[in-house]
Amino acid sequence: MKKKNMTDHYRLVRTDDGATGIFDMSRYIGRGMFKPLKDPQTFDRVRLAFGMPSWPGDIDIAAERVRSDMQII
């Protein structure tokens, strides 16, 4: 999975199977383990770890969730 930063809580992603789409994190932001991501500087520190989007503080979201929720473009 590859990612590219976009505006707000959206990310352009390309999965290992070649699909490209937009993943909207806004429904997760501010809930549970994702609360720290309300801070834009923290949210922008996303990186890929073992194929899944991850942030400082052991925050991550499963690649399968990204793939199932993304809007294919």
N, CA, C and O atoms as a GROMACS GRO file, in nm:
protein
  292
    1MET      N    1   0.084  -0.117   0.000
    1MET     CA    2   0.000   0.000   0.000
    1MET      C    3   0.089   0.123   0.000
    1MET      O    4   0.188   0.130   0.074
    2LYS      N    5   0.053   0.219  -0.083
    2LYS     CA    6   0.124   0.346  -0.088
    2LYS      C    7   0.023   0.455  -0.056
    2LYS      O    8  -0.097   0.438  -0.080
    3LYS      N    9   0.070   0.566  -0.001
    3LYS     CA   10  -0.021   0.674   0.036
    3LYS      C   11   0.034   0.806  -0.014
    3LYS      O   12   0.155   0.823  -0.034
    4LYS      N   13  -0.058   0.900  -0.035
    4LYS     CA   14  -0.022   1.037  -0.070
    4LYS      C   15  -0.112   1.128   0.011
    4LYS      O   16  -0.233   1.107   0.015
    5ASN      N   17  -0.054   1.229   0.076
    5ASN     CA   18  -0.133   1.322   0.155
    5ASN      C   19  -0.225   1.405   0.066
    5ASN      O   20  -0.188   1.444  -0.045
    6MET      N   21  -0.344   1.430   0.117
    6MET     CA   22  -0.440   1.517   0.051
    6MET      C   23  -0.490   1.614   0.156
    6MET      O   24  -0.425   1.631   0.260
    7THR      N   25  -0.602   1.677   0.133
    7THR     CA   26  -0.656   1.773   0.229
    7THR      C   27  -0.735   1.702   0.338
    7THR      O   28  -0.778   1.588   0.321
    8ASP      N   29  -0.753   1.770   0.449
    8ASP     CA   30  -0.832   1.722   0.562
    8ASP      C   31  -0.789   1.582   0.604
    8ASP      O   32  -0.671   1.559   0.628
    9HIS      N   33  -0.882   1.491   0.612
    9HIS     CA   34  -0.852   1.356   0.660
    9HIS      C   35  -0.863   1.252   0.549
    9HIS      O   36  -0.898   1.137   0.573
   10TYR      N   37  -0.833   1.295   0.428
   10TYR     CA   38  -0.837   1.206   0.313
   10TYR      C   39  -0.695   1.166   0.274
   10TYR      O   40  -0.600   1.243   0.292
   11ARG      N   41  -0.683   1.046   0.222
   11ARG     CA   42  -0.555   1.000   0.170
   11ARG      C   43  -0.580   0.929   0.038
   11ARG      O   44  -0.675   0.852   0.023
   12LEU      N   45  -0.492   0.956  -0.057
   12LEU     CA   46  -0.492   0.882  -0.182
   12LEU      C   47  -0.405   0.760  -0.158
   12LEU      O   48  -0.290   0.772  -0.117
   13VAL      N   49  -0.459   0.643  -0.185
   13VAL     CA   50  -0.385   0.520  -0.160
   13VAL      C   51  -0.383   0.432  -0.285
   13VAL      O   52  -0.474   0.436  -0.368
   14ARG      N   53  -0.278   0.353  -0.295
   14ARG     CA   54  -0.270   0.250  -0.398
   14ARG      C   55  -0.237   0.120  -0.327
   14ARG      O   56  -0.136   0.110  -0.257
   15THR      N   57  -0.321   0.021  -0.344
   15THR     CA   58  -0.303  -0.105  -0.274
   15THR      C   59  -0.212  -0.199  -0.352
   15THR      O   60  -0.182  -0.176  -0.469
   16ASP      N   61  -0.169  -0.304  -0.286
   16ASP     CA   62  -0.079  -0.399  -0.349
   16ASP      C   63  -0.143  -0.469  -0.468
   16ASP      O   64  -0.072  -0.518  -0.556
   17ASP      N   65  -0.276  -0.474  -0.472
   17ASP     CA   66  -0.343  -0.537  -0.586
   17ASP      C   67  -0.365  -0.439  -0.702
   17ASP      O   68  -0.430  -0.474  -0.801
   18GLY      N   69  -0.310  -0.317  -0.690
   18GLY     CA   70  -0.316  -0.220  -0.799
   18GLY      C   71  -0.432  -0.124  -0.794
   18GLY      O   72  -0.439  -0.034  -0.878
   19ALA      N   73  -0.524  -0.138  -0.699
   19ALA     CA   74  -0.638  -0.047  -0.689
   19ALA      C   75  -0.591   0.088  -0.635
   19ALA      O   76  -0.506   0.094  -0.546
   20THR      N   77  -0.647   0.194  -0.689
   20THR     CA   78  -0.618   0.330  -0.642
   20THR      C   79  -0.748   0.392  -0.597
   20THR      O   80  -0.851   0.379  -0.663
   21GLY      N   81  -0.744   0.460  -0.484
   21GLY     CA   82  -0.866   0.522  -0.435
   21GLY      C   83  -0.840   0.624  -0.326
   21GLY      O   84  -0.726   0.650  -0.287
   22ILE      N   85  -0.949   0.682  -0.280
   22ILE     CA   86  -0.946   0.782  -0.174
   22ILE      C   87  -0.999   0.717  -0.047
   22ILE      O   88  -1.108   0.659  -0.046
   23PHE      N   89  -0.922   0.727   0.060
   23PHE     CA   90  -0.965   0.676   0.189
   23PHE      C   91  -0.991   0.793   0.281
   23PHE      O   92  -0.904   0.878   0.300
   24ASP      N   93  -1.110   0.800   0.337
   24ASP     CA   94  -1.154   0.909   0.424
   24ASP      C   95  -1.145   0.862   0.569
   24ASP      O   96  -1.221   0.775   0.612
   25MET      N   97  -1.053   0.921   0.643
   25MET     CA   98  -1.035   0.886   0.784
   25MET      C   99  -1.128   0.964   0.876
   25MET      O  100  -1.129   0.938   0.997
   26SER      N  101  -1.205   1.059   0.824
   26SER     CA  102  -1.280   1.150   0.911
   26SER      C  103  -1.378   1.077   1.003
   26SER      O  104  -1.404   1.125   1.114
   27ARG      N  105  -1.432   0.964   0.962
   27ARG     CA  106  -1.526   0.892   1.049
   27ARG      C  107  -1.458   0.827   1.169
   27ARG      O  108  -1.524   0.788   1.265
   28TYR      N  109  -1.327   0.814   1.163
   28TYR     CA  110  -1.252   0.754   1.273
   28TYR      C  111  -1.190   0.859   1.366
   28TYR      O  112  -1.170   0.834   1.485
   29ILE      N  113  -1.159   0.977   1.310
   29ILE     CA  114  -1.090   1.081   1.385
   29ILE      C  115  -1.171   1.122   1.508
   29ILE      O  116  -1.292   1.144   1.500
   30GLY      N  117  -1.104   1.130   1.621
   30GLY     CA  118  -1.169   1.173   1.744
   30GLY      C  119  -1.237   1.061   1.821
   30GLY      O  120  -1.299   1.087   1.924
   31ARG      N  121  -1.226   0.938   1.773
   31ARG     CA  122  -1.290   0.825   1.840
   31ARG      C  123  -1.184   0.725   1.885
   31ARG      O  124  -1.092   0.692   1.810
   32GLY      N  125  -1.198   0.678   2.006
   32GLY     CA  126  -1.110   0.574   2.057
   32GLY      C  127  -0.962   0.606   2.038
   32GLY      O  128  -0.916   0.716   2.070
   33MET      N  129  -0.889   0.508   1.986
   33MET     CA  130  -0.744   0.523   1.970
   33MET      C  131  -0.707   0.632   1.869
   33MET      O  132  -0.591   0.674   1.864
   34PHE      N  133  -0.803   0.677   1.789
   34PHE     CA  134  -0.776   0.777   1.686
   34PHE      C  135  -0.790   0.922   1.735
   34PHE      O  136  -0.769   1.015   1.658
   35LYS      N  137  -0.826   0.941   1.862
   35LYS     CA  138  -0.844   1.077   1.916
   35LYS      C  139  -0.725   1.169   1.891
   35LYS      O  140  -0.746   1.285   1.855
   36PRO      N  141  -0.601   1.123   1.909
   36PRO     CA  142  -0.488   1.213   1.886
   36PRO      C  143  -0.478   1.264   1.742
   36PRO      O  144  -0.412   1.365   1.717
   37LEU      N  145  -0.542   1.197   1.649
   37LEU     CA  146  -0.533   1.236   1.509
   37LEU      C  147  -0.616   1.358   1.475
   37LEU      O  148  -0.613   1.407   1.362
   38LYS      N  149  -0.692   1.410   1.573
   38LYS     CA  150  -0.764   1.535   1.552
   38LYS      C  151  -0.666   1.649   1.530
   38LYS      O  152  -0.699   1.747   1.463
   39ASP      N  153  -0.547   1.636   1.586
   39ASP     CA  154  -0.442   1.735   1.567
   39ASP      C  155  -0.383   1.716   1.427
   39ASP      O  156  -0.325   1.611   1.399
   40PRO      N  157  -0.398   1.816   1.338
   40PRO     CA  158  -0.349   1.800   1.200
   40PRO      C  159  -0.201   1.764   1.191
   40PRO      O  160  -0.162   1.688   1.102
   41GLN      N  161  -0.119   1.817   1.281
   41GLN     CA  162   0.024   1.785   1.276
   41GLN      C  163   0.048   1.638   1.306
   41GLN      O  164   0.134   1.575   1.245
   42THR      N  165  -0.028   1.584   1.399
   42THR     CA  166  -0.016   1.441   1.429
   42THR      C  167  -0.067   1.358   1.313
   42THR      O  168  -0.004   1.260   1.273
   43PHE      N  169  -0.182   1.397   1.259
   43PHE     CA  170  -0.240   1.322   1.147
   43PHE      C  171  -0.144   1.318   1.028
   43PHE      O  172  -0.132   1.215   0.962
   44ASP      N  173  -0.076   1.428   1.002
   44ASP     CA  174   0.015   1.435   0.889
   44ASP      C  175   0.143   1.354   0.908
   44ASP      O  176   0.222   1.342   0.815
   45ARG      N  177   0.162   1.298   1.025
   45ARG     CA  178   0.282   1.216   1.051
   45ARG      C  179   0.260   1.070   1.014
   45ARG      O  180   0.335   0.982   1.057
   46VAL      N  181   0.159   1.043   0.935
   46VAL     CA  182   0.129   0.906   0.891
   46VAL      C  183   0.248   0.849   0.814
   46VAL      O  184   0.317   0.920   0.740
   47ARG      N  185   0.270   0.722   0.832
   47ARG     CA  186   0.372   0.648   0.758
   47ARG      C  187   0.318   0.508   0.735
   47ARG      O  188   0.220   0.468   0.798
   48LEU      N  189   0.381   0.435   0.647
   48LEU     CA  190   0.341   0.296   0.626
   48LEU      C  191   0.431   0.206   0.707
   48LEU      O  192   0.554   0.215   0.700
   49ALA      N  193   0.370   0.118   0.783
   49ALA     CA  194   0.444   0.019   0.862
   49ALA      C  195   0.379  -0.116   0.837
   49ALA      O  196   0.262  -0.138   0.870
   50PHE      N  197   0.455  -0.205   0.781
   50PHE     CA  198   0.404  -0.338   0.748
   50PHE      C  199   0.280  -0.330   0.660
   50PHE      O  200   0.188  -0.410   0.674
   51GLY      N  201   0.279  -0.232   0.569
   51GLY     CA  202   0.172  -0.220   0.472
   51GLY      C  203   0.046  -0.152   0.521
   51GLY      O  204  -0.055  -0.151   0.451
   52MET      N  205   0.049  -0.096   0.642
   52MET     CA  206  -0.071  -0.028   0.690
   52MET      C  207  -0.037   0.112   0.738
   52MET      O  208   0.072   0.136   0.790
   53PRO      N  209  -0.132   0.206   0.720
   53PRO     CA  210  -0.109   0.342   0.770
   53PRO      C  211  -0.092   0.342   0.921
   53PRO      O  212  -0.173   0.282   0.993
   54SER      N  213   0.012   0.408   0.968
   54SER     CA  214   0.045   0.410   1.111
   54SER      C  215   0.088   0.550   1.151
   54SER      O  216   0.143   0.626   1.071
   55TRP      N  217   0.062   0.583   1.278
   55TRP     CA  218   0.097   0.712   1.335
   55TRP      C  219   0.173   0.690   1.465
   55TRP      O  220   0.169   0.580   1.522
   56PRO      N  221   0.243   0.792   1.512
   56PRO     CA  222   0.311   0.782   1.642
   56PRO      C  223   0.209   0.746   1.751
   56PRO      O  224   0.092   0.782   1.743
   57GLY      N  225   0.256   0.674   1.852
   57GLY     CA  226   0.168   0.634   1.961
   57GLY      C  227   0.100   0.501   1.937
   57GLY      O  228  -0.002   0.471   1.998
   58ASP      N  229   0.156   0.420   1.847
   58ASP     CA  230   0.100   0.288   1.815
   58ASP      C  231  -0.043   0.296   1.761
   58ASP      O  232  -0.126   0.212   1.792
   59ILE      N  233  -0.070   0.398   1.682
   59ILE     CA  234  -0.200   0.413   1.618
   59ILE      C  235  -0.187   0.361   1.475
   59ILE      O  236  -0.099   0.404   1.401
   60ASP      N  237  -0.275   0.270   1.437
   60ASP     CA  238  -0.276   0.223   1.299
   60ASP      C  239  -0.416   0.178   1.260
   60ASP      O  240  -0.504   0.164   1.345
   61ILE      N  241  -0.433   0.157   1.132
   61ILE     CA  242  -0.559   0.106   1.081
   61ILE      C  243  -0.526  -0.003   0.980
   61ILE      O  244  -0.435   0.012   0.899
   62ALA      N  245  -0.599  -0.111   0.987
   62ALA     CA  246  -0.570  -0.229   0.906
   62ALA      C  247  -0.579  -0.198   0.756
   62ALA      O  248  -0.669  -0.128   0.711
   63ALA      N  249  -0.484  -0.251   0.682
   63ALA     CA  250  -0.485  -0.234   0.537
   63ALA      C  251  -0.616  -0.286   0.477
   63ALA      O  252  -0.667  -0.229   0.381
   64GLU      N  253  -0.671  -0.392   0.534
   64GLU     CA  254  -0.798  -0.447   0.486
   64GLU      C  255  -0.912  -0.347   0.502
   64GLU      O  256  -1.001  -0.339   0.417
   65ARG      N  257  -0.910  -0.271   0.612
   65ARG     CA  258  -1.013  -0.169   0.636
   65ARG      C  259  -0.999  -0.056   0.533
   65ARG      O  260  -1.098  -0.010   0.476
   66VAL      N  261  -0.876  -0.014   0.510
   66VAL     CA  262  -0.852   0.091   0.410
   66VAL      C  263  -0.905   0.043   0.275
   66VAL      O  264  -0.975   0.117   0.206
   67ARG      N  265  -0.870  -0.079   0.237
   67ARG     CA  266  -0.910  -0.133   0.106
   67ARG      C  267  -1.062  -0.143   0.096
   67ARG      O  268  -1.119  -0.109  -0.008
   68SER      N  269  -1.129  -0.189   0.200
   68SER     CA  270  -1.275  -0.207   0.192
   68SER      C  271  -1.350  -0.075   0.196
   68SER      O  272  -1.459  -0.064   0.140
   69ASP      N  273  -1.293   0.027   0.261
   69ASP     CA  274  -1.363   0.156   0.276
   69ASP      C  275  -1.326   0.260   0.172
   69ASP      O  276  -1.395   0.361   0.158
   70MET      N  277  -1.218   0.238   0.098
   70MET     CA  278  -1.175   0.343   0.005
   70MET      C  279  -1.267   0.352  -0.115
   70MET      O  280  -1.327   0.252  -0.157
   71GLN      N  281  -1.277   0.473  -0.169
   71GLN     CA  282  -1.355   0.497  -0.290
   71GLN      C  283  -1.260   0.482  -0.408
   71GLN      O  284  -1.166   0.560  -0.423
   72ILE      N  285  -1.285   0.382  -0.491
   72ILE     CA  286  -1.199   0.354  -0.606
   72ILE      C  287  -1.209   0.469  -0.707
   72ILE      O  288  -1.318   0.516  -0.738
   73ILE      N  289  -1.094   0.512  -0.757
   73ILE     CA  290  -1.094   0.616  -0.861
   73ILE      C  291  -1.028   0.565  -0.986
   73ILE      O  292  -1.018   0.638  -1.085
   0.00000   0.00000   0.00000
